[in-house]
Amino acid sequence: MDIAVKKVELIEWLARLQDEKLIQRIETLRKSSIQELYEQQMPKTREALQAKLNQSEKDINEGKVYSQEEVENYFNARFKQ
């Protein structure tokens, strides 16, 4: 089954869901998955953090940056209907 179809089915199911305890469990799962993703992306060592900082400085020096306005325009064009 296509992932988009699965998402729509889940959204429809959630929209009809009345069990407050189940909704709380789903919310807890959502929050923990967000936390896990954040932790996976965070550097684990001082050296890894320094490498990320060095890469960021290199990107800035090479002009590989976007202004706040460019970022806002991108997301507005992509997600606003």
Secondary structure, DSSP 4 states (H G I P E B T S, - for coil): --HHHHHHHHHHHHHH---HHHHHHHHHHHHHHHHHHHHHHS-SSHHHHHHHHHHHHHHHHTT----HHHHHHHHHHHH--
